[in-house]
Amino acid sequence: MISIHTDERVTAARSAAPGTAEFAAVMEPWMAYNQMLIDGRHWVAGASLMPTETATTIRRGSHGPTTVTDGPYAETKEQFGGFYVVEAADLDEAMKLASALPLEIASFEVRPVAFRPDAPRSRAS
């Protein structure tokens, strides 16, 4: 999984309205990236997230009640803004796919998925 972390204050796609030329220009490299994943048989899933102001956080601790608050879990400079689940032969290939993401300023976390219920099961199981 490639998780995408950006500063929402500088993400251009958030300010462009769908259906406008500005939005189309912002989305063009993303559509090309998505097509590259599809053509290379890497695509499994992906999505962008609404801004953190739309989040609701549920916090459960070992002691005390479960709490629900509006907003993100923590105030940070970069926010989790989207993800891709990709098929890759190894970590090097996954890092190459993450490095091709069309963002100039961002961080990407690449991590193996531990379990996917829709993945084919091995014959040994």
C-alpha positions in Angstrom: 0.0 0.0 0.0 1.2 3.5 -0.9 -0.1 6.1 1.5 0.0 9.7 0.4 0.7 12.5 2.9 0.5 16.1 1.9 -0.1 19.5 3.4 -3.7 20.2 2.6 -3.1 24.0 2.5 -1.0 23.6 -0.6 -2.9 20.8 -2.4 -4.2 22.4 -5.6 -6.9 19.8 -6.3 -8.8 20.9 -3.2 -9.4 24.4 -4.5 -10.4 23.4 -8.1 -14.1 22.7 -8.7 -14.9 19.5 -10.6 -16.0 20.2 -14.2 -13.7 23.2 -14.5 -10.6 23.5 -16.8 -8.5 24.0 -13.7 -9.7 20.7 -12.2 -9.1 18.9 -15.5 -5.5 20.3 -15.5 -4.9 19.1 -11.9 -6.4 15.7 -12.6 -4.6 15.0 -15.9 -1.3 13.7 -14.4 -3.3 11.6 -11.9 -5.3 10.0 -14.7 -2.1 9.3 -16.5 -0.6 7.7 -13.3 -3.7 5.6 -12.8 -3.6 4.4 -16.4 0.1 3.6 -16.0 -0.8 1.4 -13.0 -3.6 -0.3 -14.9 -1.5 -0.9 -18.1 1.3 -2.3 -16.0 -1.1 -4.6 -14.1 -0.2 -2.9 -10.8 -3.7 -1.4 -10.0 -5.6 -3.0 -7.1 -7.4 0.0 -5.6 -6.9 3.7 -4.8 -8.8 6.7 -3.6 -8.3 10.3 -2.5 -9.8 11.4 0.8 -11.8 14.5 1.6 -10.0 17.1 3.7 -9.3 16.4 7.4 -12.0 19.0 8.4 -14.5 16.3 7.3 -13.1 13.6 9.6 -14.6 12.2 12.7 -12.2 10.5 15.1 -13.3 7.6 17.4 -10.8 7.0 20.2 -11.0 3.9 22.3 -8.6 3.4 25.2 -8.0 0.5 27.6 -9.5 2.6 30.4 -12.4 5.0 30.1 -15.2 5.5 27.6 -14.9 5.6 23.8 -14.8 9.3 22.6 -15.9 10.7 19.3 -14.6 14.1 18.1 -14.9 16.1 14.9 -11.7 16.4 13.0 -8.5 14.5 12.5 -6.7 12.4 15.1 -3.8 14.8 15.5 -2.7 18.2 14.3 0.2 17.6 11.9 1.9 19.4 9.1 1.1 16.6 6.6 -2.2 14.8 6.4 -3.1 11.4 5.1 -4.8 12.3 1.8 -5.2 9.1 -0.2 -3.8 5.7 -1.0 -3.1 3.1 -3.7 -3.0 -0.6 -3.2 -0.7 -1.9 -5.9 0.7 -5.3 -7.1 4.4 -5.2 -7.1 7.1 -7.9 -7.4 9.0 -6.5 -4.4 9.7 -3.4 -2.4 12.0 -1.9 -5.1 9.2 -2.1 -7.6 6.6 -0.6 -5.1 9.0 2.2 -4.3 9.4 2.9 -8.0 5.6 3.1 -8.4 5.4 5.4 -5.4 8.1 7.7 -6.7 6.2 8.2 -9.9 3.2 9.8 -8.1 2.5 13.2 -9.6 3.1 15.3 -6.5 5.9 17.7 -6.1 5.7 18.1 -2.3 4.5 15.1 -0.4 5.7 12.0 1.5 4.7 8.5 0.6 4.8 5.5 2.9 5.2 2.1 1.2 4.1 -0.8 3.3 3.2 -4.4 2.5 -0.4 -5.3 3.1 -0.6 -8.1 5.7 -4.0 -9.5 4.8 -6.4 -8.9 2.0 -9.6 -11.0 2.2 -10.2 -10.7 -1.5 -6.8 -12.0 -2.5 -6.4 -15.5 -3.9 -5.5 -17.9 -1.2 -2.4 -20.1 -1.6 -2.9 -23.8 -2.3 -1.0 -24.5 0.9 -3.8 -23.0 3.1 
